[in-house]
Amino acid sequence: MDIQRRLDRQTALVPVFFDAEVFAAVRGLIRRQVIDPQQGQQALFVFRRIRVRRVAVRPLIAEAFAVRDRFSPYDAFYAIVARLTEAILITTDRGLARAADGYCKVDYVALS
């Protein structure tokens, strides 16, 4: 099952900074000329339709510090949110999937 179908069926839990990360990723794709500005704008329009519940990161700082050698600073919060809510961390990042294995439920999705 692809990521889009999973997101259509439920509300994703994400750290509060998720929107900024999505914007940064789209901006980076435009700057590297992987997509053009119109495609970037369309991607952000589609992104707005995804149901997400933003989770505050401040209460998770101590745990993020505890796993600082396992995860990057931002990835730590995604993994912590997944672990605490017993959700599945769905990622296209192979490194994050490896780091999360055994810490929380994780599902690596390879992009074609």
Long-range contacts (C-beta under 8 A, 24 or more apart in sequence): 2-109, 3-90, 3-92, 3-109, 6-90, 7-50, 7-51, 10-51, 11-51, 11-52, 11-53, 12-50, 12-51, 12-52, 12-53, 13-52, 13-53, 13-55, 13-81, 13-82, 13-85, 13-87, 14-52, 14-53, 14-54, 14-55, 14-78, 14-81, 15-54, 15-55, 15-57, 15-60, 15-74, 15-77, 15-78, 15-81, 16-54, 16-55, 16-56, 16-57, 17-57, 17-74, 17-77, 18-52, 18-54, 19-54, 21-74, 22-47, 55-81, 60-84, 67-103, 70-99, 70-103, 71-96, 71-99, 71-100, 72-96, 75-99, 79-103, 79-104, 79-106, 80-104, 82-106
